[in-house]
């Protein structure tokens, strides 16, 4: 009875793992800062990025711009607009790609933009800010890389030998337990 309960628990965990993996696949890695608390115009600016390159044509280079009014802890006005632009530095005639950042959770001090980084390598980053506190520009640099994590389905491939060994071990335990009890009474 105990072995069957353990088997049911293993089966439940095996069914819940795909749900966890789907949630993990939604995020491709932790963002990191490329500009921290730089004063520009009337703003204190930080730029965070997760610079994933893609071959699919789907934008994956993520940029978060965090703004504060210079010299205070006040939020920036809601009318503040942010534009994020990137240019490949390893390609002499590469065009500059731009995206208008959108406030996250309706908060103008935290804005988010996604741009296409179509290859690995260095990219120049330029953030332009326009709003009631004036105009400001901040520049930075980032190296785009491909997301090097294996696809989520490989988790099951790697897990399979451990599950198989566990099932074989449980079967051996069931047989041993059956031999200790002796043959069924007639």
C-alpha positions as YAML, in Angstrom:
chain: A
units: angstrom
residues:
- id: 1
  name: UNK
  ca: [0.00, 0.00, 0.00]
- id: 2
  name: UNK
  ca: [2.82, 2.39, 0.90]
- id: 3
  name: UNK
  ca: [4.61, 1.67, -2.38]
- id: 4
  name: UNK
  ca: [1.46, 2.45, -4.36]
- id: 5
  name: UNK
  ca: [1.05, 5.75, -2.50]
- id: 6
  name: UNK
  ca: [4.67, 6.61, -3.32]
- id: 7
  name: UNK
  ca: [4.06, 5.70, -6.97]
- id: 8
  name: UNK
  ca: [0.99, 7.95, -7.03]
- id: 9
  name: UNK
  ca: [3.08, 10.81, -5.62]
- id: 10
  name: UNK
  ca: [5.76, 10.28, -8.27]
- id: 11
  name: UNK
  ca: [3.10, 10.29, -10.99]
- id: 12
  name: UNK
  ca: [1.58, 13.52, -9.61]
- id: 13
  name: UNK
  ca: [4.97, 15.23, -9.58]
- id: 14
  name: UNK
  ca: [5.65, 14.00, -13.13]
- id: 15
  name: UNK
  ca: [2.37, 15.55, -14.27]
- id: 16
  name: UNK
  ca: [3.07, 18.89, -12.53]
- id: 17
  name: UNK
  ca: [6.61, 19.29, -13.93]
- id: 18
  name: UNK
  ca: [5.44, 20.32, -17.45]
- id: 19
  name: UNK
  ca: [3.40, 23.14, -15.92]
- id: 20
  name: UNK
  ca: [6.44, 24.40, -14.04]
- id: 21
  name: UNK
  ca: [8.62, 24.20, -17.15]
- id: 22
  name: UNK
  ca: [6.10, 26.20, -19.19]
- id: 23
  name: UNK
  ca: [6.24, 28.93, -16.58]
- id: 24
  name: UNK
  ca: [10.07, 28.89, -16.58]
- id: 25
  name: UNK
  ca: [10.22, 29.12, -20.36]
- id: 26
  name: UNK
  ca: [8.38, 32.43, -20.22]
- id: 27
  name: UNK
  ca: [11.48, 34.18, -19.04]
- id: 28
  name: UNK
  ca: [14.85, 33.76, -20.74]
- id: 29
  name: UNK
  ca: [17.15, 35.01, -18.00]
- id: 30
  name: UNK
  ca: [17.75, 37.70, -15.45]
- id: 31
  name: UNK
  ca: [18.12, 41.27, -16.65]
- id: 32
  name: UNK
  ca: [21.22, 43.24, -15.68]
- id: 33
  name: UNK
  ca: [22.03, 46.95, -15.58]
- id: 34
  name: UNK
  ca: [24.02, 48.66, -18.34]
- id: 35
  name: UNK
  ca: [23.52, 52.17, -16.90]
- id: 36
  name: UNK
  ca: [23.01, 52.78, -13.18]
- id: 37
  name: UNK
  ca: [21.74, 56.03, -11.68]
- id: 38
  name: UNK
  ca: [23.14, 58.32, -14.37]
- id: 39
  name: UNK
  ca: [21.98, 61.93, -14.09]
- id: 40
  name: UNK
  ca: [20.79, 63.33, -17.44]
- id: 41
  name: UNK
  ca: [18.71, 66.48, -17.76]
- id: 42
  name: UNK
  ca: [16.03, 66.45, -15.08]
- id: 43
  name: UNK
  ca: [16.23, 62.69, -14.62]
- id: 44
  name: UNK
  ca: [18.13, 60.02, -12.74]
- id: 45
  name: UNK
  ca: [18.26, 57.14, -15.25]
- id: 46
  name: UNK
  ca: [18.97, 53.41, -14.97]
- id: 47
  name: UNK
  ca: [18.78, 51.00, -17.91]
- id: 48
  name: UNK
  ca: [18.37, 47.27, -17.41]
- id: 49
  name: UNK
  ca: [18.49, 44.75, -20.24]
- id: 50
  name: UNK
  ca: [18.07, 41.12, -21.19]
- id: 51
  name: UNK
  ca: [19.80, 41.21, -24.61]
- id: 52
  name: UNK
  ca: [18.70, 38.00, -26.28]
- id: 53
  name: UNK
  ca: [19.50, 37.65, -29.98]
- id: 54
  name: UNK
  ca: [17.13, 35.69, -32.23]
- id: 55
  name: UNK
  ca: [17.23, 34.26, -35.73]
- id: 56
  name: UNK
  ca: [13.45, 34.07, -36.00]
- id: 57
  name: UNK
  ca: [12.82, 37.77, -36.62]
- id: 58
  name: UNK
  ca: [10.95, 37.99, -33.33]
- id: 59
  name: UNK
  ca: [12.12, 40.84, -31.06]
- id: 60
  name: UNK
  ca: [13.72, 39.46, -27.90]
- id: 61
  name: UNK
  ca: [16.12, 42.22, -26.76]
- id: 62
  name: UNK
  ca: [14.35, 43.55, -23.68]
- id: 63
  name: UNK
  ca: [15.05, 46.94, -22.10]
- id: 64
  name: UNK
  ca: [13.72, 48.42, -18.86]
- id: 65
  name: UNK
  ca: [14.27, 52.13, -18.23]
- id: 66
  name: UNK
  ca: [13.90, 53.28, -14.62]
- id: 67
  name: UNK
  ca: [13.45, 57.03, -14.12]
- id: 68
  name: UNK
  ca: [13.34, 59.35, -11.12]
- id: 69
  name: UNK
  ca: [13.18, 63.12, -10.94]
- id: 70
  name: UNK
  ca: [16.74, 64.39, -10.48]
- id: 71
  name: UNK
  ca: [17.67, 65.12, -6.88]
- id: 72
  name: UNK
  ca: [14.45, 63.80, -5.34]
- id: 73
  name: UNK
  ca: [12.51, 60.64, -4.76]
- id: 74
  name: UNK
  ca: [9.55, 62.02, -6.71]
- id: 75
  name: UNK
  ca: [8.03, 60.06, -9.56]
- id: 76
  name: UNK
  ca: [8.39, 61.42, -13.05]
- id: 77
  name: UNK
  ca: [5.25, 62.94, -14.61]
- id: 78
  name: UNK
  ca: [2.91, 60.59, -16.48]
- id: 79
  name: UNK
  ca: [3.49, 62.49, -19.75]
- id: 80
  name: UNK
  ca: [7.15, 61.36, -19.83]
- id: 81
  name: UNK
  ca: [7.96, 59.40, -23.00]
- id: 82
  name: UNK
  ca: [10.96, 57.15, -23.52]
- id: 83
  name: UNK
  ca: [12.42, 55.87, -26.79]
- id: 84
  name: UNK
  ca: [15.00, 53.06, -26.81]
- id: 85
  name: UNK
  ca: [17.27, 52.73, -29.86]
- id: 86
  name: UNK
  ca: [19.96, 50.17, -30.68]
- id: 87
  name: UNK
  ca: [22.57, 49.94, -33.43]
- id: 88
  name: UNK
  ca: [24.83, 46.97, -34.16]
- id: 89
  name: UNK
  ca: [28.42, 48.13, -33.60]
- id: 90
  name: UNK
  ca: [30.02, 45.26, -35.51]
- id: 91
  name: UNK
  ca: [28.20, 46.12, -38.77]
- id: 92
  name: UNK
  ca: [29.27, 49.46, -40.26]
- id: 93
  name: UNK
  ca: [26.03, 50.26, -42.10]
- id: 94
  name: UNK
  ca: [23.57, 48.75, -39.65]
- id: 95
  name: UNK
  ca: [20.38, 50.75, -39.24]
- id: 96
  name: UNK
  ca: [19.33, 52.12, -35.88]
- id: 97
  name: UNK
  ca: [16.26, 50.30, -34.57]
- id: 98
  name: UNK
  ca: [13.91, 52.21, -32.27]
- id: 99
  name: UNK
  ca: [10.97, 51.37, -30.05]
- id: 100
  name: UNK
  ca: [8.76, 53.55, -27.93]
- id: 101
  name: UNK
  ca: [8.87, 52.27, -24.36]
- id: 102
  name: UNK
  ca: [5.60, 51.70, -22.56]
- id: 103
  name: UNK
  ca: [5.05, 52.36, -18.86]
- id: 104
  name: UNK
  ca: [4.89, 49.15, -16.83]
- id: 105
  name: UNK
  ca: [1.89, 48.87, -14.55]
- id: 106
  name: UNK
  ca: [0.92, 52.41, -15.59]
- id: 107
  name: UNK
  ca: [4.00, 53.85, -13.85]
- id: 108
  name: UNK
  ca: [5.92, 56.38, -15.99]
- id: 109
  name: UNK
  ca: [9.06, 55.85, -13.92]
- id: 110
  name: UNK
  ca: [9.38, 52.24, -15.14]
- id: 111
  name: UNK
  ca: [9.21, 51.81, -18.89]
- id: 112
  name: UNK
  ca: [9.75, 48.73, -21.08]
- id: 113
  name: UNK
  ca: [10.68, 48.21, -24.74]
- id: 114
  name: UNK
  ca: [11.55, 45.19, -26.89]
- id: 115
  name: UNK
  ca: [13.80, 45.35, -29.96]
- id: 116
  name: UNK
  ca: [15.08, 42.84, -32.50]
- id: 117
  name: UNK
  ca: [18.71, 41.86, -31.96]
- id: 118
  name: UNK
  ca: [19.29, 39.66, -35.01]
- id: 119
  name: UNK
  ca: [22.79, 38.45, -34.19]
- id: 120
  name: UNK
  ca: [25.27, 38.05, -31.38]
- id: 121
  name: UNK
  ca: [27.63, 40.91, -30.81]
- id: 122
  name: UNK
  ca: [27.97, 44.44, -29.47]
- id: 123
  name: UNK
  ca: [25.09, 46.90, -29.71]
- id: 124
  name: UNK
  ca: [25.09, 50.60, -28.87]
- id: 125
  name: UNK
  ca: [22.05, 51.56, -26.80]
- id: 126
  name: UNK
  ca: [20.56, 55.06, -26.77]
- id: 127
  name: UNK
  ca: [17.65, 56.10, -24.59]
- id: 128
  name: UNK
  ca: [15.89, 59.40, -25.33]
- id: 129
  name: UNK
  ca: [13.57, 60.86, -22.70]
- id: 130
  name: UNK
  ca: [11.07, 63.65, -23.34]
- id: 131
  name: UNK
  ca: [8.68, 65.03, -20.78]
- id: 132
  name: UNK
  ca: [7.75, 67.89, -18.49]
- id: 133
  name: UNK
  ca: [11.19, 67.66, -16.83]
- id: 134
  name: UNK
  ca: [12.88, 68.30, -20.19]
- id: 135
  name: UNK
  ca: [14.81, 66.27, -22.75]
- id: 136
  name: UNK
  ca: [17.64, 63.87, -21.88]
- id: 137
  name: UNK
  ca: [19.68, 61.17, -23.62]
- id: 138
  name: UNK
  ca: [21.64, 58.34, -22.08]
- id: 139
  name: UNK
  ca: [23.88, 55.90, -23.95]
- id: 140
  name: UNK
  ca: [25.24, 52.49, -23.11]
- id: 141
  name: UNK
  ca: [26.56, 49.33, -24.70]
- id: 142
  name: UNK
  ca: [25.50, 45.71, -24.47]
- id: 143
  name: UNK
  ca: [26.57, 42.39, -25.99]
- id: 144
  name: UNK
  ca: [23.67, 40.38, -27.39]
- id: 145
  name: UNK
  ca: [23.82, 36.62, -26.99]
- id: 146
  name: UNK
  ca: [21.58, 33.74, -27.93]
- id: 147
  name: UNK
  ca: [19.59, 32.12, -25.16]
- id: 148
  name: UNK
  ca: [21.81, 29.13, -24.45]
- id: 149
  name: UNK
  ca: [19.43, 27.18, -22.23]
- id: 150
  name: UNK
  ca: [18.29, 23.86, -23.66]
- id: 151
  name: UNK
  ca: [14.68, 23.60, -24.80]
- id: 152
  name: UNK
  ca: [12.28, 22.61, -21.99]
- id: 153
  name: UNK
  ca: [11.48, 19.26, -23.62]
- id: 154
  name: UNK
  ca: [15.07, 18.14, -22.93]
- id: 155
  name: UNK
  ca: [14.26, 18.26, -19.22]
- id: 156
  name: UNK
  ca: [12.14, 15.15, -19.75]
- id: 157
  name: UNK
  ca: [14.88, 13.45, -21.74]
- id: 158
  name: UNK
  ca: [17.36, 14.08, -18.92]
- id: 159
  name: UNK
  ca: [14.83, 13.07, -16.25]
- id: 160
  name: UNK
  ca: [13.85, 9.79, -17.95]
- id: 161
  name: UNK
  ca: [16.81, 7.64, -16.73]
- id: 162
  name: UNK
  ca: [16.20, 8.72, -13.12]
- id: 163
  name: UNK
  ca: [12.49, 7.94, -13.33]
- id: 164
  name: UNK
  ca: [13.26, 4.55, -14.92]
- id: 165
  name: UNK
  ca: [15.75, 3.67, -12.18]
- id: 166
  name: UNK
  ca: [13.25, 4.75, -9.54]
- id: 167
  name: UNK
  ca: [10.52, 2.57, -11.04]
- id: 168
  name: UNK
  ca: [12.86, -0.44, -11.28]
- id: 169
  name: UNK
  ca: [13.92, 0.10, -7.67]
- id: 170
  name: UNK
  ca: [10.29, 0.27, -6.52]
- id: 171
  name: UNK
  ca: [9.49, -2.93, -8.43]
- id: 172
  name: UNK
  ca: [12.39, -4.71, -6.72]
- id: 173
  name: UNK
  ca: [11.14, -3.52, -3.33]
- id: 174
  name: UNK
  ca: [7.64, -4.80, -4.09]
- id: 175
  name: UNK
  ca: [9.02, -8.22, -5.05]
- id: 176
  name: UNK
  ca: [11.16, -8.41, -1.92]
- id: 177
  name: UNK
  ca: [8.22, -7.45, 0.23]
- id: 178
  name: UNK
  ca: [6.12, -10.13, -1.45]
- id: 179
  name: UNK
  ca: [8.78, -12.79, -0.81]
- id: 180
  name: UNK
  ca: [8.97, -11.93, 2.93]
- id: 181
  name: UNK
  ca: [5.24, -12.44, 3.36]
- id: 182
  name: UNK
  ca: [5.46, -15.85, 1.83]
- id: 183
  name: UNK
  ca: [3.04, -17.50, -0.57]
- id: 184
  name: UNK
  ca: [-0.65, -16.62, -0.27]
- id: 185
  name: UNK
  ca: [-2.67, -18.84, 2.05]
- id: 186
  name: UNK
  ca: [-5.07, -21.26, 0.41]
...
